[in-house]
C-alpha cells in the first residue's frame, strides 16, 4: 500500500510497533556490547526508553501528527535511561520539533523532521563519535532528504532509508576500532533501526498495534507490625528482564530468596520476572537476579525506618525547612547508600552499572529535596546524560550535575563540598576534586573476546583501571594486587587506598586482602569499607 501523507494515527502505529520490535530484540542488542564486562544494557536502556514513548503515544489517539510526536517525545524524555536512551529521546524530540504545527506530513516534511532529529541528537553529545547511533540517524536523515526530492511515496522513502542505513550500520566496525576488535556492529544504531523497521512494516496497516506480553503490575499491601517483629528490614522489589529463556528461573529464585528473606512473591511471565521480597541483604537479592538478566524498576525501602516514622519519607521531606544546598546521588549497594548518607546526601537513587535510572527517577529525587540548589552525582558515565536531562527539566530550583563517572569520584566530590562557598564555587571545587582520584573496579567477563590484543575468557575475573582493562586472571587476589600496583604507580600522589567490597565478598576475605596489600605498601594508608555493590567484587580508590 502506497501513501503520500501520514497522520497521527499512522505515526502512533509506527512508534508503538517500532518500540515493540526493539523490546522483543533487546537481548540481541545487549549482546552487541563491546566490552566483556557485565554492562551490556544498550538494548535494555533503549527498549525502556522506547516503551516509555510508546506508552505516552498509546494514550494519545489523535489524528494530529504533531500531538502524537510530542507525546512520544515527552514519554521518551522522562523514561530515558543510559546514554543510548537519552540520545534516542533526543531523536524523538527532534522529530517532534520538525513536525510542530502540522496535522499531517508528506515526504519532504518527514525528511525535514529526520534532519531536525539528526541535529538534535548530535547537539546532545559533547564529543560525537561516528560509528554510533549518531551515524545511523545521520544516514537516515541524509537518505530521506535525497529520496524525498524524487518521490512522493512515504513507503518508498522509508524503504530506501532503511536499506541505506542498514548498509551504513554494517560499516560501523570500520569507523570504531572497538567494534572491529569485538566483531560486532554498533548496538545503539542497531536498536534505532529496529524501531524504524518495526514502524515501517506496520505503518500502513489499519489494525491497532498490539503490545507484547508484559507482567501486570501488582500492588503489595504493607503489613503492620511492631518494629521488634520486623525480622527482615528491607522491602526489595524489581523486575528481571531475562537474558534467555529459563523455565527453571522461577523455582530457583524462589528457593534462593526463601533462605534469605520472607514475604516472597516471584511471578514469571514469558521473559520478565517480578520479584518482591523482605530481606536483610538486598545486595545479595540483586546479585542473584543479575545472573539471569538485566534489572528494572528497582525499589528498596527500609521498613524499620518507615515503621518508626509512621509517615512517608516524601512527606517528611516536604515538612523540613528549606535549605541552601541538597544532594542526590546514584549508588547501588547497602553500604554505598550508607556512605553517601553519611556524607550528607539527601536522596539516594538506586542504580549504577546494568541498572541505569531513568531521567524521571533522577528528576523525582531532585524534586523531593527541599533546597534552592541541588547537586546531582550520577557516579557512572552512562548516567550522566540522563542526569543532565533531568537538570534541564527541573524548573523550580538550580541543579548542578557533577560529572562523576565512578563511585570514588562521587565520594571525593562530596568530601570536597564546603557550606561556606557559593553553589557555583562548590560545583567547580567538587568537579576538580575528582581529578585527583584513580578508580579501579573488579568484575567478571561475560563472554570470551579479544580487546586490544588481549585474549579474555568467559568468567575470568576482569580488572578495570578507569575505562580500560588492566588485567584478567583466574585468581581474584592476584589480579587485584596487580591492579592496585598499577593504580599506585599511576598516581604519583598516592597516599590513601580505599577498598569497597561488594555483595559477593565476605568481610573476612576482604580484610585479609586489605591487610596483605597494606603490608606491601607500609607508607600508604589502606581503608576497608563495605559497599555491598552488586556486579563488582571490589571498587578501588587511590588518591
Residue pairs with C-beta under 8 A, 6 or more apart in sequence:
1 155
1 204
2 153
2 155
2 156
3 10
3 153
3 154
3 155
3 204
4 106
4 107
4 152
4 153
4 154
5 104
5 105
5 106
5 154
6 14
6 65
6 104
6 105
6 110
6 154
6 203
7 63
7 64
7 65
7 103
7 104
8 60
8 62
8 63
8 64
8 65
8 66
8 67
8 68
8 103
9 61
9 62
9 63
10 203
10 204
11 57
11 65
11 68
11 69
11 72
11 203
12 57
12 58
12 60
12 61
12 62
12 68
12 209
13 199
13 202
13 203
13 205
13 208
13 209
14 199
14 200
14 202
14 203
15 53
15 54
15 57
15 68
15 72
15 195
15 199
16 54
16 57
16 58
16 209
16 211
17 198
17 199
17 201
17 202
17 203
17 209
18 50
18 194
18 195
18 196
18 197
18 198
18 199
18 202
19 47
19 50
19 51
19 53
19 54
19 195
19 198
20 54
20 198
20 209
20 210
20 211
20 212
21 194
21 195
21 197
21 198
21 201
22 29
22 43
22 46
22 47
22 50
22 191
22 194
22 195
22 198
23 47
23 50
23 51
23 212
24 212
25 43
25 194
26 43
26 44
26 46
26 47
26 241
27 43
27 241
27 242
27 243
27 244
27 271
27 293
28 43
28 190
29 42
29 43
29 46
29 47
29 187
29 190
29 191
29 194
30 40
30 41
30 42
30 43
30 44
30 187
30 243
30 294
31 40
31 43
32 40
32 42
32 43
32 184
32 185
32 186
32 187
32 190
33 39
33 40
33 41
33 42
33 187
34 178
34 179
34 181
34 182
34 184
34 187
35 178
35 182
35 451
35 469
36 445
36 446
36 447
36 448
36 449
36 451
36 456
36 458
36 462
37 353
37 443
37 445
37 446
37 462
37 464
38 290
38 353
38 354
38 443
38 444
38 446
38 535
39 353
39 354
39 382
39 535
40 187
40 446
41 82
41 294
41 354
41 356
41 382
42 82
42 84
42 187
42 188
42 191
43 187
43 191
44 81
44 241
44 294
44 296
45 81
45 82
45 83
45 84
45 85
45 356
45 382
46 82
46 84
46 85
46 88
46 188
46 191
46 192
47 191
48 79
48 81
48 85
48 296
48 358
49 76
49 79
49 80
49 81
49 84
49 85
49 86
49 88
49 89
49 358
50 76
50 88
50 195
51 79
52 75
52 76
52 78
52 79
52 80
52 358
53 71
53 72
53 73
53 75
53 76
53 79
53 89
53 92
54 72
54 75
54 211
55 75
55 79
56 71
56 72
56 74
56 75
57 68
57 71
57 72
57 75
58 211
59 71
60 67
60 68
60 71
62 68
63 103
64 103
65 99
65 102
65 103
65 104
65 105
66 96
66 99
66 100
66 101
66 102
66 103
69 92
69 95
69 96
69 99
69 113
70 96
70 100
72 92
72 95
72 96
73 89
73 92
73 93
73 95
73 96
75 92
76 85
76 88
76 89
76 92
76 93
77 89
77 92
77 93
77 359
77 389
77 393
78 358
78 359
78 360
78 363
78 393
79 85
79 89
79 358
79 359
79 360
80 86
80 88
80 89
80 358
80 359
80 385
80 386
80 389
81 356
81 357
81 358
81 359
81 386
82 356
82 382
82 383
82 385
82 386
83 381
83 382
83 384
83 385
84 133
84 187
84 188
84 191
85 356
85 358
85 386
86 124
86 359
86 385
86 386
86 389
87 121
87 124
87 125
87 133
87 134
87 188
87 385
88 133
88 188
88 191
88 192
89 359
89 389
90 117
90 120
90 121
90 123
90 124
91 117
91 120
91 121
91 137
91 192
92 117
93 117
93 120
94 113
94 116
94 117
94 118
94 119
94 120
94 121
95 113
95 114
95 116
95 117
97 113
97 116
97 120
98 109
98 112
98 113
98 114
98 115
98 116
98 117
99 105
99 109
99 113
102 109
105 113
106 152
106 154
107 144
107 147
107 148
107 151
107 152
107 153
107 154
107 157
108 148
108 149
110 144
110 148
110 154
110 157
111 141
111 144
111 145
111 147
111 148
111 157
114 137
114 140
114 141
114 144
114 145
114 161
115 141
115 144
115 145
117 137
117 141
118 134
118 137
118 138
118 140
118 141
121 133
121 134
121 137
122 128
122 134
122 138
124 385
125 134
125 385
128 134
129 176
130 175
130 176
131 172
131 173
131 174
131 175
131 176
131 179
131 186
132 172
132 176
132 186
132 188
132 189
133 186
133 188
133 189
133 191
133 192
135 168
135 172
135 175
135 186
135 189
136 165
136 168
136 169
136 186
136 188
136 189
136 192
136 193
137 192
139 161
139 164
139 165
139 168
140 161
140 164
140 165
140 192
140 196
142 164
143 160
143 161
143 164
143 165
144 157
144 161
147 156
147 157
147 160
147 161
148 157
151 157
154 203
155 200
155 203
155 204
158 196
158 199
158 200
158 203
159 200
161 196
162 193
162 196
162 197
162 200
165 189
165 193
165 196
166 193
168 189
169 185
169 186
169 189
169 190
169 193
170 185
172 179
172 185
172 186
172 189
173 179
173 180
173 183
173 184
173 185
174 180
176 186
178 451
179 185
179 186
181 449
181 450
181 451
181 452
182 449
182 450
182 451
202 209
213 269
213 270
214 269
214 272
215 239
215 267
215 269
215 272
215 273
215 274
216 269
218 265
218 267
218 274
218 276
220 235
220 237
220 263
220 265
220 276
222 235
222 303
222 306
223 263
225 307
226 307
227 304
227 307
227 308
230 303
230 304
230 307
231 262
231 278
232 261
232 262
232 263
232 278
232 279
232 280
233 278
233 280
233 302
233 303
233 304
234 278
234 279
234 280
234 281
234 282
234 300
234 301
234 302
234 303
234 334
235 263
235 276
235 278
235 299
235 300
235 301
235 303
236 261
236 275
236 276
236 277
236 278
236 279
236 282
236 285
236 286
236 299
236 300
237 274
237 275
237 276
237 297
237 298
237 299
237 300
238 275
238 286
238 289
238 295
238 296
238 297
238 298
238 299
239 272
239 273
239 274
239 275
239 295
239 296
239 297
240 249
240 272
240 273
240 275
240 289
240 292
240 293
240 294
240 295
240 296
241 271
241 272
241 293
241 294
241 295
241 296
242 249
242 271
242 272
242 273
242 292
242 293
243 292
243 293
243 294
244 293
245 271
246 292
249 268
249 273
249 292
250 266
250 268
250 273
253 266
253 273
253 275
253 288
253 289
253 292
254 264
254 266
256 288
257 264
257 266
257 275
257 277
257 279
257 285
257 288
258 264
260 279
260 280
260 281
260 284
260 285
261 277
261 278
261 279
261 280
261 281
261 285
262 277
262 278
263 276
263 277
263 278
264 276
264 277
264 278
265 274
265 275
265 276
265 277
266 273
266 274
266 275
267 273
267 274
268 274
271 293
273 289
273 292
275 285
275 289
277 285
278 303
279 285
281 334
281 503
282 300
282 334
283 332
283 333
283 334
283 502
283 503
283 532
283 533
283 534
284 503
286 295
286 298
286 332
286 355
286 503
286 534
287 502
287 503
287 504
287 534
287 535
289 295
290 354
290 534
290 535
294 354
294 355
295 354
295 355
298 350
298 351
298 355
299 350
300 350
305 313
306 312
306 313
309 316
314 368
317 346
317 368
317 369
317 370
318 370
320 370
321 370
322 370
322 371
322 372
323 370
323 371
323 372
324 371
324 372
324 373
324 419
324 423
325 371
325 372
325 373
325 374
325 375
325 417
325 419
325 423
325 426
326 346
326 347
326 369
326 370
326 371
326 373
326 374
326 375
327 340
327 344
327 345
327 346
327 347
327 369
327 374
327 375
327 376
327 377
327 414
327 417
328 345
328 346
328 347
328 348
328 349
328 362
328 365
328 366
328 369
328 374
328 375
328 376
328 377
329 340
329 345
329 347
329 348
329 349
329 376
329 377
329 379
329 410
329 414
330 348
330 349
330 350
330 351
330 352
330 357
330 362
330 377
330 378
330 379
330 380
330 383
330 387
330 410
331 337
331 339
331 340
331 348
331 349
331 350
331 351
331 352
331 379
331 407
331 410
331 533
332 350
332 351
332 352
332 353
332 355
332 533
332 534
332 535
333 502
333 503
333 531
333 532
333 533
333 534
334 530
334 532
335 500
335 529
335 530
335 531
335 532
335 533
336 407
336 500
336 531
336 532
336 533
337 348
337 350
339 411
339 529
339 531
340 348
340 410
340 411
340 414
341 348
343 411
343 414
343 415
344 414
344 417
345 377
345 414
346 368
346 369
346 371
347 365
347 366
347 368
347 369
349 357
349 361
349 362
349 365
350 357
351 357
351 361
351 380
351 383
352 379
352 380
352 383
352 407
352 533
352 535
353 380
353 382
353 535
353 536
354 534
354 535
356 380
356 382
356 383
356 386
357 383
357 386
358 386
359 386
359 389
359 390
359 393
360 390
362 376
362 378
362 383
362 386
362 387
362 390
363 390
363 393
363 394
366 374
366 376
366 390
366 391
366 394
366 397
366 399
367 394
367 396
369 397
371 397
372 397
372 398
373 397
373 398
373 399
373 400
373 423
374 394
374 397
374 398
374 399
374 400
375 399
375 400
375 401
375 402
375 417
375 423
375 426
375 427
375 430
376 387
376 390
376 391
376 399
376 400
376 401
376 402
377 402
377 404
377 410
377 413
377 414
378 384
378 386
378 387
378 401
378 403
378 404
378 405
378 410
379 404
379 405
379 406
379 407
379 409
379 410
380 405
380 406
381 405
381 467
384 401
384 403
384 405
387 401
388 401
390 399
391 399
391 400
391 401
398 423
400 423
400 426
400 427
402 410
402 413
402 427
402 430
402 431
402 434
403 431
403 434
404 410
404 413
404 434
405 439
406 437
406 439
406 441
406 539
407 439
407 500
407 531
407 533
407 539
408 437
408 439
408 498
408 539
408 540
408 541
408 543
409 434
409 437
409 439
411 541
412 433
412 434
412 436
412 437
412 541
412 543
413 430
413 431
413 433
413 434
414 430
415 433
416 426
416 429
416 430
416 432
416 433
417 426
417 429
417 430
418 425
418 426
418 429
421 429
436 493
436 543
437 541
437 542
437 543
438 465
438 466
438 487
438 490
438 491
438 494
438 541
438 542
438 543
439 465
439 466
439 539
439 540
439 541
440 463
440 464
440 465
440 466
440 470
440 483
440 484
440 487
440 538
440 539
440 540
440 541
440 542
441 463
441 464
441 536
441 538
441 539
441 540
442 461
442 462
442 463
442 464
442 476
442 479
442 480
442 483
442 536
442 537
442 538
442 539
442 540
443 461
443 462
443 464
443 535
443 536
443 537
444 459
444 460
444 461
444 462
444 537
445 456
445 457
445 458
445 459
445 460
445 461
445 462
445 472
446 458
447 458
448 455
448 456
448 457
448 458
449 456
450 456
451 469
452 468
452 469
454 469
454 472
456 462
456 469
456 472
457 472
460 472
460 473
460 474
461 472
461 473
461 474
461 475
461 476
461 479
461 537
462 469
462 472
463 469
463 470
463 471
463 472
463 473
463 479
463 480
463 482
463 483
464 470
465 483
465 486
465 487
465 490
470 482
470 483
470 486
471 479
471 482
471 483
472 479
473 479
473 482
476 537
477 513
477 516
480 513
480 517
480 538
480 540
481 516
481 517
481 520
483 540
484 497
484 517
484 540
484 542
487 494
487 497
487 540
487 542
488 494
488 497
488 521
488 524
488 542
490 542
491 542
491 543
493 543
494 524
494 542
494 543
495 524
495 525
495 543
496 524
496 525
496 526
496 527
496 541
496 542
496 543
497 517
497 521
497 524
497 525
497 526
497 527
497 540
497 541
497 542
498 526
498 527
498 528
498 529
498 540
498 541
498 542
498 543
499 510
499 513
499 514
499 517
499 526
499 527
499 528
499 529
499 538
499 539
499 540
500 529
500 530
500 531
500 533
500 538
500 539
500 540
500 541
501 507
501 509
501 510
501 528
501 529
501 530
501 531
501 537
501 538
502 531
502 532
502 533
502 534
502 535
502 536
502 537
502 538
502 539
503 532
503 533
503 534
504 537
505 537
505 538
507 530
510 528
510 530
510 538
511 528
514 526
514 528
517 526
518 524
518 526
531 539
533 539
